[in-house]
Amino acid sequence: METVELFKQYLEQLFAGKRTGARELLFDAHDRGFGADRLLSNIIWPAMEQIDKLHRDGHITAIVEHMATRINRMVADQLHSVLNRRPKDGRRIVVFCGADEAGELGAQISSDLFEADGWSVWFVGAGIANDDALRFLGDITPDVLLIYGSLPPEVPGVRKLIALIREVGVCENMQIMVCGGVYGRVEELAEEIKADLCAKNIREAMVLAEKYPDRIPREDAPEPGRRRKRKRKVQNPRVGELRRELGIEESLEQEDSDEMEVDADVEEEIPTPAAVGEE
């Protein structure tokens, strides 16, 4: 059976609320040679996204969405037990997610597939205070922090978490990747919140994690033609407290130590490309 036909039949089972039929359909496919990783990434994951989209667009009721989501997660849980796993290879990833069923399921599938690929995985979930998140990251020292499927109201909090991670200096070489959900629908959002990597789905997330193991810090370059305010610095005592608590050495330079930027009254014009060299 082709993947497209299998996906279509699986959705029919989900929307009809047929738990046994959905499970047997995918496990029959597994017995015929469809690997559990392939079923998770090519059937379960797209089904999760399709359920969410149809519900947001008003094409299915809340009852159907709840029922289909829970059946989909039940099948995902059972496929976890038959995944082929590579030996652990030293790579480490921490996974956070949005506070909804789709976010939780997407993060769970991501955790399962990264773990099967040899990563050590810490699946934390949602609702973690920023200070607690920094302490945990400082203890684990992961190579990647994956934030999956935040809800739109949660995005400002993710922006603050990323800014705090970079300002405090915990896990300086850690890649921060956002994936799925609102990040897959709004392409420029990842850049706005200063994430290092952005993936639309789990397959892309795994490729990016493999392709870019080392973080390259983003430059905060202003757009040509816009006015930029020069910044002055004031001390942020909380950053210093977190650095000391995490055992991170203070910078010897004043501009890098315990500071946050605030706007000054002086502005300068950012030249457009055409204006450069005209004087």
DOZA-828085 format. One record per residue (C-alpha): residue in one letter; x negated, y, z negated. Coordinates in Angstrom, 2 decimals. Example, Ala and Ser with C-alpha at 12.3 -4.5 7.8 and 13.67 -1.06 7.14 Angstrom:
REM residues 2
{'A', {-12.30, -4.50, -7.80}}
{'S', {-13.67, -1.06, -7.14}}
***
This chain:
REM residues 279
{'M', {0.00, 0.00, 0.00}}
{'E', {-1.37, 3.42, 0.97}}
{'T', {-1.96, 6.00, -1.76}}
{'V', {0.68, 8.39, -0.35}}
{'E', {3.38, 5.71, -0.38}}
{'L', {2.35, 4.55, -3.85}}
{'F', {2.54, 8.14, -5.12}}
{'K', {6.02, 8.61, -3.61}}
{'Q', {7.34, 5.42, -5.21}}
{'Y', {5.77, 6.31, -8.55}}
{'L', {7.49, 9.72, -8.59}}
{'E', {10.82, 8.02, -7.90}}
{'Q', {10.30, 5.81, -10.95}}
{'L', {9.34, 8.79, -13.11}}
{'F', {12.30, 10.95, -12.13}}
{'A', {14.69, 8.02, -12.65}}
{'G', {13.29, 7.49, -16.15}}
{'K', {12.19, 3.91, -15.38}}
{'R', {9.33, 3.27, -17.80}}
{'T', {8.89, -0.40, -16.94}}
{'G', {9.14, 0.20, -13.21}}
{'A', {6.53, 3.00, -13.28}}
{'R', {4.10, 0.93, -15.34}}
{'E', {4.50, -2.22, -13.27}}
{'L', {4.13, -0.32, -10.01}}
{'L', {0.69, 1.02, -10.94}}
{'F', {-0.53, -2.14, -12.64}}
{'D', {0.50, -4.16, -9.60}}
{'A', {-1.59, -1.73, -7.53}}
{'H', {-4.45, -2.21, -10.00}}
{'D', {-4.24, -5.99, -9.54}}
{'R', {-4.49, -5.46, -5.77}}
{'G', {-7.76, -3.52, -6.13}}
{'F', {-6.82, 0.08, -6.97}}
{'G', {-9.31, 1.05, -9.68}}
{'A', {-7.95, 2.65, -12.85}}
{'D', {-10.08, 5.75, -12.19}}
{'R', {-8.55, 6.05, -8.72}}
{'L', {-5.02, 5.66, -10.12}}
{'L', {-5.66, 8.30, -12.79}}
{'S', {-7.14, 10.86, -10.41}}
{'N', {-5.02, 10.17, -7.30}}
{'I', {-1.63, 9.20, -8.79}}
{'I', {-1.27, 10.18, -12.47}}
{'W', {-2.95, 13.59, -12.13}}
{'P', {-1.04, 14.70, -8.99}}
{'A', {2.20, 13.41, -10.56}}
{'M', {1.54, 15.57, -13.61}}
{'E', {1.01, 18.64, -11.40}}
{'Q', {4.09, 17.85, -9.28}}
{'I', {6.30, 17.46, -12.34}}
{'D', {5.08, 20.80, -13.72}}
{'K', {5.56, 22.62, -10.40}}
{'L', {9.06, 21.25, -9.77}}
{'H', {10.10, 22.24, -13.29}}
{'R', {8.65, 25.76, -12.99}}
{'D', {10.41, 26.20, -9.63}}
{'G', {13.72, 25.02, -11.05}}
{'H', {14.00, 21.86, -8.95}}
{'I', {14.25, 19.46, -11.90}}
{'T', {15.88, 19.89, -15.30}}
{'A', {14.05, 20.12, -18.60}}
{'I', {15.30, 16.63, -19.50}}
{'V', {13.86, 15.10, -16.33}}
{'E', {10.58, 17.00, -16.85}}
{'H', {10.26, 15.79, -20.46}}
{'M', {11.12, 12.21, -19.54}}
{'A', {8.80, 12.04, -16.51}}
{'T', {5.92, 13.65, -18.41}}
{'R', {6.15, 11.16, -21.25}}
{'I', {6.35, 8.14, -18.94}}
{'N', {3.38, 9.47, -16.99}}
{'R', {1.39, 9.85, -20.21}}
{'M', {2.37, 6.36, -21.37}}
{'V', {1.03, 4.85, -18.14}}
{'A', {-2.14, 6.98, -18.40}}
{'D', {-2.72, 5.67, -21.94}}
{'Q', {-2.48, 2.09, -20.72}}
{'L', {-4.77, 2.65, -17.72}}
{'H', {-7.40, 3.96, -20.15}}
{'S', {-7.89, 0.44, -21.48}}
{'V', {-8.78, -1.00, -18.04}}
{'L', {-11.21, 1.70, -16.87}}
{'N', {-14.61, 0.48, -15.71}}
{'R', {-17.22, 2.28, -17.80}}
{'R', {-20.81, 3.21, -17.11}}
{'P', {-23.31, 3.12, -19.99}}
{'K', {-23.69, 6.35, -21.95}}
{'D', {-26.37, 8.51, -20.32}}
{'G', {-26.81, 11.33, -22.86}}
{'R', {-24.54, 13.92, -21.26}}
{'R', {-22.09, 15.54, -23.69}}
{'I', {-18.78, 17.32, -23.10}}
{'V', {-16.21, 18.95, -25.41}}
{'V', {-12.64, 19.31, -24.12}}
{'F', {-10.10, 21.95, -25.22}}
{'C', {-6.67, 22.39, -23.65}}
{'G', {-3.47, 24.40, -23.53}}
{'A', {-0.73, 23.82, -26.08}}
{'D', {1.78, 21.98, -23.89}}
{'E', {2.41, 18.42, -22.68}}
{'A', {0.86, 18.99, -19.23}}
{'G', {-2.24, 20.59, -20.74}}
{'E', {-2.65, 17.76, -23.23}}
{'L', {-2.24, 15.09, -20.55}}
{'G', {-4.62, 16.79, -18.12}}
{'A', {-7.25, 17.12, -20.84}}
{'Q', {-6.75, 13.47, -21.85}}
{'I', {-7.22, 12.23, -18.27}}
{'S', {-10.29, 14.46, -17.93}}
{'S', {-11.72, 13.02, -21.15}}
{'D', {-11.04, 9.44, -20.02}}
{'L', {-12.71, 9.89, -16.63}}
{'F', {-15.75, 11.75, -17.96}}
{'E', {-16.18, 9.06, -20.61}}
{'A', {-15.92, 6.31, -17.99}}
{'D', {-18.65, 8.10, -16.01}}
{'G', {-21.12, 7.84, -18.89}}
{'W', {-20.48, 11.08, -20.79}}
{'S', {-20.05, 11.28, -24.56}}
{'V', {-16.70, 13.06, -24.97}}
{'W', {-15.12, 15.01, -27.81}}
{'F', {-11.44, 15.69, -27.01}}
{'V', {-10.40, 18.44, -29.43}}
{'G', {-7.08, 19.61, -27.98}}
{'A', {-5.37, 22.95, -28.64}}
{'G', {-4.86, 25.44, -31.45}}
{'I', {-8.44, 25.72, -32.73}}
{'A', {-9.57, 28.99, -34.34}}
{'N', {-12.55, 30.63, -32.62}}
{'D', {-14.81, 30.44, -35.68}}
{'D', {-14.06, 26.72, -36.08}}
{'A', {-14.70, 26.18, -32.36}}
{'L', {-18.12, 27.88, -32.59}}
{'R', {-19.13, 25.81, -35.62}}
{'F', {-18.08, 22.60, -33.87}}
{'L', {-19.92, 23.49, -30.66}}
{'G', {-23.01, 24.37, -32.69}}
{'D', {-22.92, 20.91, -34.31}}
{'I', {-22.26, 18.94, -31.10}}
{'T', {-24.40, 21.05, -28.70}}
{'P', {-22.55, 19.86, -25.56}}
{'D', {-23.74, 20.31, -22.00}}
{'V', {-20.23, 21.35, -20.93}}
{'L', {-17.22, 22.92, -22.63}}
{'L', {-14.15, 22.06, -20.54}}
{'I', {-11.03, 24.16, -21.12}}
{'Y', {-8.09, 22.58, -19.35}}
{'G', {-4.77, 24.13, -18.36}}
{'S', {-4.29, 27.09, -20.70}}
{'L', {-0.82, 28.62, -20.72}}
{'P', {-0.72, 32.23, -19.42}}
{'P', {-0.27, 33.73, -22.93}}
{'E', {-3.32, 31.76, -24.10}}
{'V', {-5.71, 33.22, -21.49}}
{'P', {-6.67, 36.35, -23.51}}
{'G', {-7.63, 34.06, -26.39}}
{'V', {-9.81, 31.97, -24.06}}
{'R', {-11.47, 35.17, -22.84}}
{'K', {-12.24, 36.13, -26.46}}
{'L', {-13.63, 32.67, -27.21}}
{'I', {-15.97, 32.77, -24.20}}
{'A', {-17.13, 36.28, -25.09}}
{'L', {-17.80, 35.23, -28.69}}
{'I', {-19.73, 32.12, -27.62}}
{'R', {-22.00, 34.23, -25.44}}
{'E', {-22.36, 37.08, -27.92}}
{'V', {-23.25, 34.82, -30.84}}
{'G', {-25.57, 32.78, -28.62}}
{'V', {-24.38, 29.31, -29.61}}
{'C', {-25.28, 26.64, -27.00}}
{'E', {-26.81, 29.15, -24.60}}
{'N', {-27.31, 26.56, -21.84}}
{'M', {-23.80, 25.11, -22.12}}
{'Q', {-21.63, 25.39, -19.02}}
{'I', {-18.11, 26.68, -19.72}}
{'M', {-15.71, 25.20, -17.17}}
{'V', {-12.00, 25.93, -16.79}}
{'C', {-9.81, 23.49, -14.90}}
{'G', {-6.26, 22.96, -13.73}}
{'G', {-3.08, 24.67, -14.84}}
{'V', {-3.11, 28.45, -14.53}}
{'Y', {-6.78, 28.38, -13.50}}
{'G', {-5.88, 26.30, -10.44}}
{'R', {-3.11, 28.72, -9.47}}
{'V', {-5.00, 32.02, -9.92}}
{'E', {-8.43, 31.67, -8.31}}
{'E', {-9.98, 34.90, -9.63}}
{'L', {-8.95, 34.24, -13.24}}
{'A', {-12.06, 32.19, -14.09}}
{'E', {-14.34, 35.05, -13.05}}
{'E', {-12.30, 37.57, -15.01}}
{'I', {-12.68, 35.62, -18.25}}
{'K', {-16.39, 34.97, -17.54}}
{'A', {-16.20, 31.17, -17.23}}
{'D', {-19.25, 29.62, -15.56}}
{'L', {-17.37, 27.07, -13.43}}
{'C', {-13.79, 26.61, -12.22}}
{'A', {-12.21, 23.39, -10.91}}
{'K', {-8.73, 22.90, -9.47}}
{'N', {-8.54, 19.25, -10.55}}
{'I', {-10.45, 16.51, -12.33}}
{'R', {-12.23, 15.26, -9.20}}
{'E', {-13.62, 18.73, -8.56}}
{'A', {-14.51, 19.14, -12.24}}
{'M', {-16.64, 16.00, -12.21}}
{'V', {-18.39, 17.04, -8.99}}
{'L', {-19.19, 20.50, -10.42}}
{'A', {-20.48, 19.08, -13.70}}
{'E', {-22.81, 16.81, -11.73}}
{'K', {-23.89, 19.48, -9.25}}
{'Y', {-24.53, 22.28, -11.75}}
{'P', {-26.04, 20.78, -14.91}}
{'D', {-27.86, 24.01, -15.80}}
{'R', {-26.08, 27.25, -16.57}}
{'I', {-26.91, 30.36, -14.56}}
{'P', {-25.64, 33.39, -16.54}}
{'R', {-23.22, 35.63, -14.68}}
{'E', {-24.30, 39.19, -14.01}}
{'D', {-21.70, 41.76, -15.04}}
{'A', {-21.99, 43.72, -11.81}}
{'P', {-19.52, 46.60, -11.27}}
{'E', {-17.60, 46.90, -8.02}}
{'P', {-18.88, 49.52, -5.52}}
{'G', {-16.98, 52.81, -5.58}}
{'R', {-15.74, 52.41, -9.16}}
{'R', {-16.76, 54.64, -12.04}}
{'R', {-18.69, 52.92, -14.80}}
{'K', {-18.89, 54.09, -18.38}}
{'R', {-22.25, 53.89, -20.05}}
{'K', {-22.11, 51.90, -23.24}}
{'R', {-23.38, 52.57, -26.68}}
{'K', {-23.75, 49.82, -29.23}}
{'V', {-22.36, 49.40, -32.71}}
{'Q', {-23.05, 46.60, -35.09}}
{'N', {-20.54, 43.76, -35.31}}
{'P', {-21.13, 42.18, -38.73}}
{'R', {-19.03, 39.08, -37.91}}
{'V', {-21.39, 38.11, -35.08}}
{'G', {-24.32, 38.31, -37.47}}
{'E', {-22.51, 36.18, -40.04}}
{'L', {-21.76, 33.49, -37.47}}
{'R', {-25.36, 33.51, -36.19}}
{'R', {-26.71, 33.06, -39.70}}
{'E', {-24.17, 30.34, -40.47}}
{'L', {-25.07, 28.47, -37.27}}
{'G', {-28.81, 28.91, -37.83}}
{'I', {-29.30, 31.00, -34.70}}
{'E', {-32.31, 33.31, -34.88}}
{'E', {-31.63, 37.02, -34.62}}
{'S', {-33.12, 38.78, -31.59}}
{'L', {-36.10, 41.04, -32.23}}
{'E', {-34.61, 43.68, -29.99}}
{'Q', {-31.95, 45.92, -31.48}}
{'E', {-29.83, 45.90, -28.32}}
{'D', {-29.44, 42.12, -28.53}}
{'S', {-28.66, 41.81, -32.25}}
{'D', {-25.21, 41.73, -33.86}}
{'E', {-23.72, 44.27, -31.48}}
{'M', {-20.66, 44.79, -29.37}}
{'E', {-20.10, 47.34, -26.64}}
{'V', {-17.80, 50.34, -26.97}}
{'D', {-17.12, 53.03, -24.40}}
{'A', {-19.08, 56.26, -24.56}}
{'D', {-17.99, 59.58, -23.11}}
{'V', {-20.60, 59.58, -20.34}}
{'E', {-19.68, 58.17, -16.94}}
{'E', {-21.69, 57.58, -13.79}}
{'E', {-20.59, 56.96, -10.23}}
{'I', {-21.27, 53.50, -8.80}}
{'P', {-22.44, 54.16, -5.23}}
{'T', {-20.69, 52.47, -2.36}}
{'P', {-22.89, 50.67, 0.20}}
{'A', {-22.39, 53.53, 2.68}}
{'A', {-23.59, 56.10, 0.17}}
{'V', {-26.86, 54.37, -0.57}}
{'G', {-29.78, 56.11, 1.16}}
{'E', {-27.73, 59.15, 2.28}}
{'E', {-29.55, 61.60, 0.05}}
***
